[in-house]
Amino acid sequence: MKELSRRALNRALLARQFLLERRTLPVLDAIEHLVGLQAQLPNTPYIGLWTRLENFNPNDLSKAIENRRAVRIALMRSTIHLVSARDCLALRPAIQPALDRSLYSGSPWGRGIVGMDIAELTAAARALLEEKPRSLAELGPLLRERWPDRDASSMAYSIRNLVPLVQVPPRGLWGASGQAICTTAESWLGRSLAARPSPGKIVLRYLAAFNPATVRDIQSWSGLTGIQKIVDPFRPRLSTFQDESGRELLDLPGAPLPDPATHAPPRFLPDFDNVLLAHADRARIVGDMRPSIGQATVLVDGFVRGTWKISRHSGAVTLRVTPFEQFSKKDMAALAREGKQLLAFLAPGANASILHVEQPKDRPASRAAPE
């Protein structure tokens, strides 16, 4: 069985994530190839697409959200993702078992609805949210009118997992702000969810977007259990490799596996980018440094080598890069060029500058993302 080095896995991941070179693709095609973009924060999908697509226009994504061709919904790992309408209808029922499990094992809300008639609770919530879009903070007191002995927050936030809820505009629009106001996916899109979800097809799409992976990687990305049983029927159609630790890696035949020596330009990734969250073993891109997954990160030579943030003061917009190690002059020059383009995207026409912050004395501590 052929062994793939960490660097080989890194280059394969970058290629399939459009991070080796930007692609010219319609916004919805890119979102579907990536199997959605993590979207806890409204603007992160825009930065994620800017760093992957040539001539990305944020208004194209805003229009897709306004026209109901793209939606924000809880999916993989019970986190908010931006997906196409088509993927919303296909992915949500396939991921639903993971959402059910995380409600009762990974959140405090599940304890608050123990003993309730779940069908009755979800039917009442659906009626209220389809009557008009509401925030979960508004939904809770309305549900408590019917169940006065139950905790309002537990009921409302449980519905986020139990019922496919989409966040409606202006939430998620470029340059706009708004509360997370929700209604059901079926009501918003005017279509039903897939009656026969296919977790196996989702696994194949994951491999196309995220590179050769172990069963544990697939489980970590999706939140689903029993991945081995899901994968087994597809094994005759898959290629197999092993990593440097001897673990089996599954892949699609003929999928891109660039030369490990392939040049990787610097890239700015938004907070919670899926490329950092899609594997149980993140060494293929995080490397030896362990930033908070909730930080916006900088890729240099394909690996996370620092963090970045934007600050605004007295009309000036500054991009602050905090490296984990000293960059070479060549890398600094390339990073400065990429940073200048990022500033032009995020703050067009502003008095912007780039500040290179020296390497901190202590390595950044790793902390779990609020997923």
C-alpha positions as CSV (number, residue, x, y, z in Angstrom):
1,M,0.0,0.0,0.0
2,K,1.5,3.4,-1.0
3,E,2.4,5.7,1.8
4,L,1.5,9.4,1.7
5,S,3.6,11.8,3.6
6,R,2.2,14.6,5.7
7,R,3.4,17.0,3.0
8,A,1.7,15.0,0.3
9,L,-1.5,15.0,2.2
10,N,-1.1,18.8,2.7
11,R,-0.8,19.4,-1.0
12,A,-3.7,17.2,-1.8
13,L,-5.9,19.0,0.7
14,L,-4.9,22.4,-0.6
15,A,-5.6,21.4,-4.2
16,R,-9.0,20.1,-3.5
17,Q,-9.8,23.1,-1.3
18,F,-8.8,25.5,-4.1
19,L,-5.9,26.8,-1.9
20,L,-3.1,25.9,-4.2
21,E,-4.5,28.2,-6.9
22,R,-7.7,30.1,-7.1
23,R,-10.4,28.7,-9.3
24,T,-12.8,30.4,-11.6
25,L,-16.2,29.0,-10.6
26,P,-19.7,30.2,-10.0
27,V,-20.3,30.7,-6.3
28,L,-22.9,27.9,-5.9
29,D,-20.6,25.4,-7.7
30,A,-17.8,26.3,-5.4
31,I,-20.0,26.0,-2.3
32,E,-21.2,22.6,-3.4
33,H,-17.7,21.3,-4.2
34,L,-16.6,22.3,-0.7
35,V,-19.7,20.6,0.8
36,G,-20.5,24.0,2.4
37,L,-18.6,26.5,4.4
38,Q,-18.5,26.9,8.1
39,A,-20.5,30.0,9.0
40,Q,-20.8,30.6,12.7
41,L,-19.9,34.2,11.9
42,P,-21.8,35.9,9.1
43,N,-18.8,37.1,7.0
44,T,-16.5,34.1,7.2
45,P,-18.0,32.4,4.1
46,Y,-17.2,35.5,2.1
47,I,-13.5,35.5,3.2
48,G,-13.4,31.7,2.6
49,L,-14.6,32.1,-0.9
50,W,-12.4,35.2,-1.6
51,T,-9.3,33.2,-0.7
52,R,-10.4,30.3,-3.0
53,L,-12.0,32.0,-6.1
54,E,-10.7,34.3,-8.8
55,N,-12.5,37.7,-8.9
56,F,-14.9,36.7,-6.2
57,N,-17.8,39.2,-5.9
58,P,-19.4,39.1,-2.5
59,N,-22.7,40.4,-4.0
60,D,-23.0,37.1,-5.9
61,L,-23.2,35.3,-2.6
62,S,-25.5,37.8,-1.0
63,K,-27.9,37.5,-4.0
64,A,-27.8,33.7,-3.7
65,I,-28.9,34.0,-0.1
66,E,-31.6,36.6,-0.8
67,N,-32.9,34.5,-3.7
68,R,-33.0,31.4,-1.5
69,R,-30.4,29.5,-3.5
70,A,-28.1,29.3,-0.6
71,V,-28.9,29.0,3.1
72,R,-27.4,29.0,6.6
73,I,-28.3,25.9,8.6
74,A,-26.9,23.6,11.3
75,L,-25.2,20.6,9.7
76,M,-21.9,18.9,10.2
77,R,-20.7,18.8,13.9
78,S,-23.9,20.6,14.7
79,T,-22.4,23.9,13.5
80,I,-23.9,26.5,11.2
81,H,-22.9,26.0,7.6
82,L,-23.6,27.9,4.4
83,V,-24.8,25.5,1.7
84,S,-26.7,25.6,-1.5
85,A,-30.4,25.0,-1.3
86,R,-30.0,21.7,-3.0
87,D,-27.4,20.6,-0.5
88,C,-29.6,21.8,2.4
89,L,-32.3,19.4,1.4
90,A,-29.9,16.5,0.8
91,L,-27.4,16.9,3.7
92,R,-29.7,17.8,6.6
93,P,-31.6,14.4,6.7
94,A,-28.3,12.5,6.3
95,I,-26.7,14.4,9.1
96,Q,-29.8,14.3,11.4
97,P,-28.7,11.3,13.5
98,A,-25.6,13.3,14.5
99,L,-27.6,16.3,15.4
100,D,-30.0,14.2,17.5
101,R,-27.1,12.6,19.3
102,S,-25.3,15.9,20.0
103,L,-28.5,17.4,21.4
104,Y,-28.7,14.8,24.2
105,S,-25.0,14.2,24.7
106,G,-23.2,17.4,23.8
107,S,-25.5,20.2,24.9
108,P,-27.4,21.2,28.1
109,W,-30.6,21.7,26.1
110,G,-31.4,18.0,25.7
111,R,-31.8,17.5,29.4
112,G,-34.5,20.2,29.5
113,I,-36.8,18.3,27.2
114,V,-36.5,14.8,28.6
115,G,-39.9,13.2,29.0
116,M,-41.6,15.5,26.5
117,D,-43.6,14.3,23.5
118,I,-41.0,15.3,20.9
119,A,-43.4,15.0,18.0
120,E,-45.8,17.4,19.7
121,L,-43.0,19.8,20.6
122,T,-41.5,19.9,17.0
123,A,-45.0,20.3,15.5
124,A,-45.7,23.3,17.8
125,A,-42.4,24.9,17.0
126,R,-42.8,24.3,13.2
127,A,-46.2,26.1,13.3
128,L,-44.8,29.1,15.1
129,L,-41.7,29.4,12.9
130,E,-43.7,28.9,9.7
131,E,-46.3,31.5,10.8
132,K,-43.4,34.0,10.7
133,P,-39.6,33.7,11.1
134,R,-38.5,34.2,14.7
135,S,-35.4,34.1,16.8
136,L,-34.9,31.2,19.2
137,A,-35.1,33.8,22.0
138,E,-38.6,34.6,20.7
139,L,-39.6,31.0,20.2
140,G,-38.8,29.9,23.8
141,P,-41.4,32.0,25.6
142,L,-44.1,31.1,23.0
143,L,-43.4,27.4,23.6
144,R,-43.5,27.9,27.3
145,E,-47.1,29.2,27.1
146,R,-48.0,25.7,26.1
147,W,-45.5,23.9,28.5
148,P,-45.2,26.3,31.5
149,D,-43.3,23.8,33.6
150,R,-40.5,23.5,31.0
151,D,-37.4,25.7,30.4
152,A,-38.0,28.0,27.5
153,S,-34.4,28.1,26.3
154,S,-34.1,24.3,26.4
155,M,-37.2,23.9,24.2
156,A,-36.2,26.6,21.7
157,Y,-32.5,25.5,21.3
158,S,-33.5,21.9,21.1
159,I,-35.6,22.8,18.1
160,R,-32.4,24.0,16.3
161,N,-31.3,20.3,16.3
162,L,-34.6,18.6,15.9
163,V,-36.0,20.7,13.1
164,P,-34.1,21.9,10.0
165,L,-34.0,25.6,10.6
166,V,-32.5,28.2,8.2
167,Q,-31.4,31.6,9.1
168,V,-33.2,34.2,6.9
169,P,-31.7,37.4,5.5
170,P,-30.5,40.0,6.3
171,R,-28.4,37.5,8.5
172,G,-25.5,36.5,6.4
173,L,-25.6,39.2,3.7
174,W,-22.4,41.1,2.8
175,G,-22.2,44.4,4.6
176,A,-25.5,43.8,6.5
177,S,-26.2,42.8,10.0
178,G,-29.2,41.1,11.6
179,Q,-30.3,38.7,14.3
180,A,-30.4,34.9,13.6
181,I,-34.1,34.8,12.6
182,C,-35.2,31.3,11.7
183,T,-37.9,29.4,9.8
184,T,-38.1,25.8,8.6
185,A,-36.0,24.8,5.5
186,E,-39.1,23.4,3.9
187,S,-41.1,26.6,4.3
188,W,-38.2,28.8,3.1
189,L,-37.3,26.7,0.1
190,G,-40.8,25.5,-0.8
191,R,-39.5,21.9,-1.1
192,S,-39.3,18.8,1.0
193,L,-36.1,17.3,2.4
194,A,-34.7,14.2,0.7
195,A,-36.8,11.2,1.7
196,R,-33.9,8.8,1.3
197,P,-30.8,10.4,2.6
198,S,-27.5,8.9,1.4
199,P,-24.6,9.2,3.9
200,G,-22.5,7.1,1.5
201,K,-22.7,9.8,-1.2
202,I,-21.7,12.4,1.4
203,V,-18.6,10.4,2.2
204,L,-17.6,10.4,-1.5
205,R,-18.1,14.2,-1.7
206,Y,-16.1,14.6,1.5
207,L,-13.1,12.8,-0.1
208,A,-13.4,14.9,-3.3
209,A,-13.2,18.0,-1.2
210,F,-10.8,17.1,1.6
211,N,-8.3,14.5,0.3
212,P,-7.4,10.9,1.4
213,A,-8.8,10.3,4.9
214,T,-9.2,7.8,7.6
215,V,-12.6,6.5,8.8
216,R,-12.0,8.6,11.9
217,D,-11.4,11.7,9.8
218,I,-14.7,11.2,8.1
219,Q,-16.4,10.8,11.4
220,S,-14.8,13.9,12.9
221,W,-15.9,16.0,9.9
222,S,-19.5,14.7,9.7
223,G,-20.3,14.0,13.3
224,L,-21.8,10.7,12.2
225,T,-21.0,7.4,13.9
226,G,-20.9,4.0,12.2
227,I,-18.8,5.4,9.3
228,Q,-17.1,2.0,8.7
229,K,-20.5,0.5,7.8
230,I,-21.3,3.4,5.6
231,V,-18.0,3.1,3.8
232,D,-17.9,-0.6,3.3
233,P,-20.3,-0.8,0.3
234,F,-18.2,1.8,-1.5
235,R,-14.8,0.1,-0.9
236,P,-14.6,-1.5,-4.3
237,R,-14.8,2.0,-5.8
238,L,-12.2,3.5,-3.6
239,S,-8.4,3.8,-3.6
240,T,-6.4,3.1,-0.5
241,F,-3.2,4.5,0.9
242,Q,-1.6,4.7,4.3
243,D,-0.1,7.7,6.2
244,E,3.2,7.8,7.9
245,S,1.7,6.2,11.0
246,G,0.4,3.2,8.9
247,R,-3.2,4.2,9.1
248,E,-5.4,3.4,6.2
249,L,-6.5,6.3,4.0
250,L,-9.5,6.1,1.7
251,D,-9.7,8.2,-1.5
252,L,-11.4,8.5,-4.9
253,P,-9.6,7.0,-7.8
254,G,-7.9,9.6,-9.9
255,A,-8.5,12.4,-7.4
256,P,-5.7,15.1,-7.4
257,L,-2.5,14.1,-5.6
258,P,0.0,16.9,-6.4
259,D,3.7,16.5,-6.0
260,P,4.6,17.2,-2.4
261,A,7.1,19.8,-3.7
262,T,4.4,21.8,-5.4
263,H,4.6,25.5,-4.4
264,A,1.8,26.7,-2.0
265,P,1.2,30.4,-2.0
266,P,0.3,32.2,1.3
267,R,-3.4,32.2,2.1
268,F,-5.6,34.0,4.7
269,L,-8.2,31.7,6.2
270,P,-11.3,33.0,8.1
271,D,-12.2,31.9,11.6
272,F,-13.4,28.3,11.8
273,D,-12.5,27.5,8.2
274,N,-13.5,23.9,7.4
275,V,-10.0,23.1,6.1
276,L,-8.8,23.1,9.7
277,L,-11.8,21.2,11.1
278,A,-12.3,18.4,8.6
279,H,-9.9,15.8,10.0
280,A,-9.3,14.1,13.3
281,D,-5.6,14.4,12.6
282,R,-5.1,18.0,11.7
283,A,-1.3,17.7,11.3
284,R,-1.7,17.7,7.5
285,I,-2.3,21.5,7.7
286,V,-1.9,22.7,11.3
287,G,1.5,21.2,11.6
288,D,3.4,21.5,14.9
289,M,1.7,24.8,15.9
290,R,-1.7,24.7,17.5
291,P,-3.7,27.9,17.2
292,S,-7.2,28.3,18.5
293,I,-9.4,26.9,15.7
294,G,-11.6,30.0,16.3
295,Q,-8.9,32.3,15.1
296,A,-8.4,33.5,11.5
297,T,-5.2,31.8,10.4
298,V,-2.4,32.4,7.9
299,L,-1.0,29.6,5.6
300,V,2.6,29.8,4.6
301,D,4.0,27.0,2.5
302,G,0.6,25.3,3.0
303,F,0.7,25.1,6.8
304,V,-0.8,27.3,9.5
305,R,2.1,29.6,10.5
306,G,0.3,32.4,12.2
307,T,-2.9,34.3,12.8
308,W,-4.4,37.5,11.5
309,K,-7.0,40.1,12.5
310,I,-8.3,43.4,11.2
311,S,-8.4,46.4,13.4
312,R,-10.0,49.8,12.7
313,H,-8.9,53.1,14.3
314,S,-9.4,56.7,13.3
315,G,-10.4,55.7,9.8
316,A,-7.4,53.5,9.2
317,V,-7.8,49.7,8.7
318,T,-4.8,47.6,9.7
319,L,-4.2,43.9,9.0
320,R,-2.2,42.5,11.9
321,V,-0.3,39.3,11.2
322,T,1.1,37.4,14.2
323,P,3.5,34.7,13.0
324,F,4.4,31.6,15.0
325,E,7.9,31.6,13.7
326,Q,10.1,34.0,11.7
327,F,9.2,34.2,8.0
328,S,11.8,34.3,5.3
329,K,12.0,37.6,3.3
330,K,10.5,35.8,0.3
331,D,7.5,34.5,2.3
332,M,7.1,38.0,3.9
333,A,6.9,39.6,0.5
334,A,4.4,37.1,-0.8
335,L,2.3,37.4,2.4
336,A,2.4,41.2,2.1
337,R,1.1,41.0,-1.5
338,E,-1.7,38.6,-0.5
339,G,-2.5,40.8,2.6
340,K,-2.8,43.9,0.4
341,Q,-5.4,42.1,-1.7
342,L,-7.3,41.0,1.4
343,L,-7.4,44.6,2.6
344,A,-8.7,45.8,-0.7
345,F,-11.5,43.2,-0.4
346,L,-12.4,43.9,3.2
347,A,-11.9,47.6,3.2
348,P,-12.0,49.0,-0.3
349,G,-10.8,52.6,-0.4
350,A,-9.7,52.7,3.2
351,N,-6.4,54.1,4.5
352,A,-5.1,50.6,5.2
353,S,-1.7,49.3,6.3
354,I,-0.2,45.9,7.2
355,L,1.5,45.4,10.5
356,H,3.9,42.5,10.9
357,V,3.9,41.5,14.6
358,E,7.0,39.8,15.8
359,Q,7.0,36.2,16.9
360,P,5.5,35.8,20.4
361,K,7.7,34.3,23.0
362,D,5.2,31.5,23.8
363,R,3.5,29.3,21.4
364,P,-0.3,30.0,21.2
365,A,-2.3,27.6,23.3
366,S,-4.8,25.3,21.7
367,R,-8.4,25.6,22.8
368,A,-11.5,23.8,21.6
369,A,-13.7,25.6,19.1
370,P,-17.2,26.4,20.4
371,E,-18.9,24.0,18.1
